[in-house]
Amino acid sequence: MKKKLLALLMSLTMTAALIGCGSADQTASAETTETTEATEETTEDTVEDTASSEAEATEEAPAADLSGTISLAGSTSMEKLCEAMSESFMETYPGVTVTVEYTGSGAGLESLASGSVDIGNSSRHLKDEEVAGGAVENVVAIDGIAVIVDPANSVSDIPADKLAAIYKGEITNWSELGGNDEAIVVIGRESGSGTRDAFEELLEVKDACKYAQELDSTGGVKAKVAATPGAIGYVSLDVVDESIKAVSIDSVEPTEANIIAGDYLLSRPFVMATNGEISAQNDLVKGWFDYISSDAGKDVIKSVGLIIPQ
């Protein structure tokens, strides 16, 4: 009897052990399956994240193959824009060198026509003969032309017809405009200047102006007016500072809001002209214009006080 009980106990013990092993194996197998599935999911997520990151990097990264030199020449009024845009462009594309000569709009377009530069800068619309010669007008920004006087001048607003009369030599003393009894010294730009062309065309005084002095740069006009009592001149709106005083025209101040609204008389385009359409240019020139129209390029335009074309 004792032997039978002992045999029965041993049999039960072995059965329990076998059941325990089976349960452990199933548990281990289940855990292994779960771990494998989790690993596979993590791997898939990692691959997807990596692919997504690489795609985003590709979209944001500049084209690394842009290299060489791009040359511009023309308007002195566009100096601030060109310097800022060139610096930003070369930071984005380290393999590119941008050179700019400030020779005046007319001279810049002549350089473009001769093929000595890639882009001709003009602070006015292109003339019919320039377009006939193959130049294409690419407006990159809008600028206002500010009429400036020396800071001590008490006159703050000039009607457009009176301004025209000043430049034609018909009004010669500030007292005629409610100011001090002081002679008006008429300062302007040299022949061929885009600023001069735009100013005279908008004011309808083309070839009728009587200048006391004609200077060859925006900075020259600004400095001369600032240092000369009774002086009046015109410059790009983006260079106006405390050294000079910008006056209203027909009671409209020279501000971005007024220019966009079309209320301010004296506004003009900043043009980067090419020989033929942009699409026909080399990759470097096309890259330059792509950058100007990008968010980064628009930020540069706004940073120098210019208006983005609508």
C-alpha positions in Angstrom: 0.0 0.0 0.0 2.8 2.4 0.9 4.5 1.6 -2.4 1.3 2.4 -4.3 0.9 5.8 -2.5 4.6 6.7 -3.1 4.2 5.8 -6.8 1.1 7.9 -7.1 2.7 10.9 -5.4 5.7 10.7 -7.8 3.4 10.6 -10.8 1.5 13.7 -9.7 4.7 15.5 -9.0 6.1 14.8 -12.5 2.7 15.8 -14.1 2.8 19.1 -12.3 6.4 19.7 -13.3 5.5 19.0 -17.0 2.5 21.4 -16.9 4.7 24.1 -15.3 7.3 23.7 -18.0 4.7 23.9 -20.7 3.2 27.1 -19.2 6.7 28.7 -18.9 7.5 27.8 -22.5 4.2 29.4 -23.7 4.8 32.5 -21.6 8.4 32.8 -22.9 7.2 32.3 -26.4 4.5 35.0 -26.0 7.0 37.4 -24.5 9.5 36.8 -27.3 6.7 37.3 -29.9 5.7 40.6 -28.3 9.3 41.8 -28.1 9.9 40.9 -31.7 6.7 42.8 -32.8 7.7 45.8 -30.7 11.2 45.8 -32.2 9.8 45.6 -35.7 7.4 48.5 -35.0 10.2 50.6 -33.5 12.4 49.9 -36.5 9.6 50.8 -39.0 8.9 54.1 -37.0 12.6 54.9 -37.1 12.9 54.3 -40.8 9.8 56.5 -41.4 11.1 59.2 -39.2 14.5 59.1 -40.8 13.0 59.2 -44.3 10.8 62.2 -43.3 13.7 64.0 -41.8 15.8 63.5 -44.9 12.9 64.7 -47.1 12.5 67.9 -45.0 16.3 68.5 -45.0 16.3 68.1 -48.8 13.5 70.7 -49.1 15.2 73.2 -46.8 18.8 72.8 -47.8 20.2 75.2 -50.4 21.3 73.8 -53.8 24.9 72.8 -53.0 25.9 72.8 -56.7 25.5 76.5 -57.2 28.9 78.1 -57.7 30.6 80.8 -59.7 30.2 84.5 -60.1 27.2 86.6 -60.8 27.7 90.2 -61.9 25.3 93.2 -61.6 25.7 96.9 -62.5 23.5 100.0 -62.4 21.4 102.1 -60.1 23.1 103.7 -57.1 19.7 103.9 -55.4 19.7 100.1 -55.3 22.9 99.8 -53.3 21.3 99.0 -49.9 19.1 96.3 -51.5 22.0 94.8 -53.6 24.4 94.7 -50.7 21.9 93.1 -48.3 20.7 90.6 -50.9 24.2 89.7 -52.0 25.4 89.1 -48.4 22.4 86.9 -47.7 22.7 85.0 -51.0 26.4 84.3 -50.5 25.8 83.1 -46.9 23.2 80.6 -48.3 25.4 79.6 -51.3 29.1 79.8 -50.1 30.3 78.7 -53.5 28.9 81.9 -55.2 30.5 85.3 -55.5 28.2 88.3 -56.3 29.8 91.5 -57.6 27.9 94.8 -58.0 29.0 98.1 -59.6 27.0 101.2 -58.9 27.3 103.1 -62.1 23.8 104.5 -62.6 20.7 102.9 -64.3 21.6 103.9 -67.8 25.2 102.7 -67.6 24.1 99.5 -66.0 21.7 98.7 -68.8 24.4 99.5 -71.3 26.6 97.0 -69.6 23.8 94.5 -69.8 23.3 95.1 -73.5 27.1 94.7 -74.1 27.1 91.4 -72.2 29.6 92.5 -69.6 27.2 91.8 -66.7 24.5 89.3 -66.0 22.0 91.8 -64.6 21.4 95.5 -65.2 20.0 97.4 -62.2 17.5 100.2 -63.0 15.5 102.4 -60.6 13.0 103.2 -63.4 11.0 101.3 -65.9 12.9 100.2 -69.0 12.7 102.5 -72.1 11.3 101.2 -75.3 14.7 101.1 -77.0 16.1 99.1 -74.1 13.3 96.5 -74.4 13.8 96.5 -78.2 17.5 95.6 -77.6 16.5 92.5 -75.7 16.4 93.7 -72.1 13.6 92.2 -70.0 12.2 94.1 -67.0 12.1 92.1 -63.7 10.7 94.3 -60.9 12.1 93.0 -57.6 10.9 95.8 -55.3 9.0 99.1 -55.1 10.7 102.3 -53.8 9.4 105.7 -52.9 11.3 108.8 -53.9 11.5 111.2 -51.0 11.7 114.9 -51.5 14.2 116.2 -48.9 15.2 119.5 -47.4 17.7 120.6 -44.8 16.6 119.8 -41.2 16.2 123.5 -40.3 13.7 124.2 -43.1 10.2 125.0 -41.7 8.3 123.8 -44.8 6.9 120.3 -44.3 4.4 120.0 -47.2 4.7 121.0 -50.9 1.9 120.7 -53.5 3.0 118.8 -56.6 2.5 121.8 -58.9 4.6 123.9 -56.6 7.3 121.2 -56.5 7.4 121.2 -60.3 7.7 125.0 -60.3 10.6 124.8 -58.0 12.5 122.4 -60.2 11.7 124.4 -63.3 13.1 127.6 -61.7 9.7 129.3 -61.4 9.7 129.4 -57.6 13.1 130.4 -56.2 12.5 131.4 -52.5 11.1 129.4 -49.6 9.0 132.4 -48.5 6.7 131.7 -51.6 5.8 128.4 -49.8 5.3 129.9 -46.4 8.9 129.3 -45.3 11.8 131.6 -44.4 13.0 134.3 -46.8 15.8 132.0 -48.1 16.9 131.1 -51.6 16.0 127.6 -52.8 19.1 125.6 -53.8 17.9 122.9 -56.3 19.9 119.7 -56.1 19.4 116.7 -58.4 21.0 113.7 -59.9 23.1 113.4 -63.0 21.7 112.7 -66.5 21.2 109.0 -66.9 20.3 108.5 -63.3 17.2 106.2 -62.8 16.1 108.3 -59.8 16.3 111.5 -61.9 14.4 109.9 -64.8 11.7 108.6 -62.5 11.4 111.8 -60.6 11.1 114.1 -63.6 8.7 111.7 -65.4 6.4 111.4 -62.4 6.5 115.1 -61.8 6.1 115.8 -65.5 9.2 118.1 -65.7 11.3 116.0 -68.0 14.1 118.0 -69.6 12.7 121.2 -67.9 14.6 121.2 -64.6 17.1 123.9 -63.7 19.6 122.4 -61.2 22.0 124.3 -59.1 24.0 121.1 -58.8 23.8 117.6 -60.4 25.4 114.8 -58.3 26.2 111.3 -59.3 24.9 109.3 -56.3 22.1 109.1 -53.9 24.5 109.5 -51.0 25.9 112.7 -52.6 22.5 114.3 -52.9 21.6 113.4 -49.3 24.9 114.8 -47.9 24.6 118.0 -50.0 21.1 118.8 -48.9 21.9 118.0 -45.3 24.8 120.5 -45.3 23.2 123.3 -47.4 20.7 125.7 -46.0 17.8 126.2 -48.3 18.6 123.1 -50.3 16.0 120.7 -51.8 16.7 117.3 -53.4 15.3 113.8 -54.0 16.5 110.4 -52.9 15.3 106.9 -52.4 13.0 106.6 -49.5 15.1 103.9 -47.8 18.0 106.3 -47.2 16.0 108.9 -45.3 17.3 109.5 -41.7 17.6 112.3 -39.1 20.3 114.2 -41.1 17.6 115.3 -43.6 13.9 116.1 -43.6 11.4 114.4 -45.9 8.5 116.6 -46.9 4.9 115.6 -47.8 3.6 116.0 -51.4 0.0 117.2 -51.6 -0.3 116.5 -47.9 0.6 112.8 -48.3 3.7 111.6 -46.4 6.2 109.3 -48.2 5.4 106.1 -46.3 5.1 102.5 -47.3 1.4 102.4 -46.5 0.7 105.4 -48.7 2.8 104.0 -51.6 1.0 100.6 -51.5 -2.3 102.5 -51.4 -1.3 104.5 -54.5 -1.7 107.8 -52.7 1.9 109.0 -52.8 2.9 110.5 -56.1 6.6 109.7 -56.3 7.1 105.9 -56.3 9.1 103.8 -58.8 10.2 100.2 -59.4 13.6 98.6 -58.7 14.3 96.6 -61.7 16.9 93.8 -62.2 16.9 93.5 -66.0 18.2 90.5 -67.9 19.0 89.8 -71.5 16.0 87.6 -72.3 13.6 86.0 -69.9 14.8 84.7 -66.6 14.0 81.1 -67.7 16.6 81.5 -70.5 19.4 82.5 -68.1 22.1 80.2 -66.6 21.4 78.3 -63.4 23.3 80.9 -61.3 21.1 83.8 -62.5 17.9 81.7 -62.2 19.0 80.8 -58.6 19.5 84.5 -57.8 15.9 85.3 -58.9 14.5 82.2 -57.1 16.2 83.5 -53.9 14.8 87.0 -54.3 11.3 85.6 -54.6 11.7 83.2 -51.6 10.7 84.0 -48.1 14.4 84.8 -47.2 14.7 87.2 -50.2 11.4 88.9 -49.2 12.7 89.4 -45.7 15.8 91.1 -47.2 13.7 93.5 -49.3 11.6 94.5 -46.3 14.7 94.9 -44.1 16.0 97.7 -46.2 12.7 99.6 -46.2 11.4 98.6 -49.6 8.1 97.2 -50.7 7.5 93.7 -52.2 5.8 93.9 -55.6 2.1 92.8 -55.5 
